[in-house]
Structure formats: structure tokens, C-alpha cells
Amino acid sequence: MCCRRQRTHGPGALTLLSAHTVLRRTSAALGAAALLLLGTPLAGCGAASGGSSPATAAATSLDPAAAAAQDAAFAAAMIDHHHRTLQLVGLSAEHAENPAILSYAGELQTLHENQMAELADLMTGWGKSPPHIEGHTDLGDSIPGVLDKAQLAALVASPAAEFEKTFLATLVTQQRKALPIAQKELQLGADPVAKKYAQQVLNDVNNQLETLKTLRQPS
């Protein structure tokens, strides 16, 4: 399943990378301080650089330690979610043909790479270690929690039209998984930056689901 080519569609179109290149770039993003925050804290949430301590931010909670733990668990869970989404999105570089799907996959790639770096920076500011993401040179035979071995093999072996149909359906399911993660943070978290990010996740996912609904309609 190795793929090293990049595809663009039309002037100004985003470059969509293969799953393998995505993983290498993702690993680099997590390790490079220059990429963290990217000039806009937490996807426009208006956070101050450096973040705040979850223990301090949780001062008004009935259980500050539990709220701080929730904030850290939320950030870690979202990093993992973005990582799995990037693995899925990267498949389209080799197997999709529809320019609209490829363009949107490129937008998601950029969004999730940036958000992973922002969340890693937030966790570092709390004195927490972000989840370690390997810079794999091969995708492997599954995407844990997204596609098992048989599902992934069937997906990449399918013709372009069938690939796109299954890819979009799988992406809808994957993006919906972020909703309960964000909702739990809004209910139980305390750090204001994390809670603003959680609300942004809800907004982003709802918009993404509308876009995916349009892409899934017969042309």
C-alpha cells in the first residue's frame, strides 16, 4: 500500500499526501515547537500562549484533581482521534479520483495536523506528555478503531467509485466519534482553553458532517 506521489487539482488546490507521508509529517509536527499554535491558539479559540494549568483552572470545580485529569484525557483522546483521521484521509491520495473529495481530504489533513500540534503544546504547558505518535513508513494492515485488517484490505482493493463511497461513509463515522469526547470535556473539564477547544470541535464536526453529506450525494 506504499504511496509516495502527491496530487493537486486546479490552481490553489491543497496538496493531498499519502497516508505514509501524512504520518511522517504528523510526527514532525508534534516534535517541532515552531509548528505549535501556528500563530492562532487552538483553532481560533482565542487562548493566550502558554495555556493555563489544569489544576489551577479547576479551582472552582467540586473535584479539581478529577477536572484536571479530564482536561488531560480530553487532549490526549483528541490527539489520537486526529491521528486516526489522518491515517484514513491519507488513503484518498492513492485511491480516490473525485477532485472534490481529494480537495476536502486535503483541507481535513491540514486542519487535523494543526490541531494535533496545538493540543500537544497545550499538554506540554500543563506538564503532561502528549501521546507518542510514530512516524511510520508503512501504514500497516489496519487503522485501529477505524478499519480492521479485512476492512482496510477491501477498501484499498476496491475501484475508485466504490472506494470513495466507503471512504466517505467511514469518515462520517470517524468524525462523529469526536462529539462525545468534546461533550464530556464541556461537562467535566475545567481548563478554559480546553473547554473552548471542545466547543470548537463540536462546531467543526457539525460543519464537516454537512460537507460530507453533500459529497456523498450522487453527482
Protein Blocks (a to p, Z undefined) as FASTA:
>chain_A
ZZfbdcdedehiacdddfklmmmmmmmmmmpmklgonlpaghhnopaehiaafklmmmmp
mblmlmmmmmmmmmmmmmmmmmmmmmmmmmmmmmpmblklmmmmmmmmmmmmmmmmmmmm
mmmmnopacddddddfbebjcdehiacfklmmmmmmpcfklmmmmmmmmmmmmmmmmmmm
mmmmmmmmmblklmmmmmmmmmmmmmmmmmmmmmmpcZZ
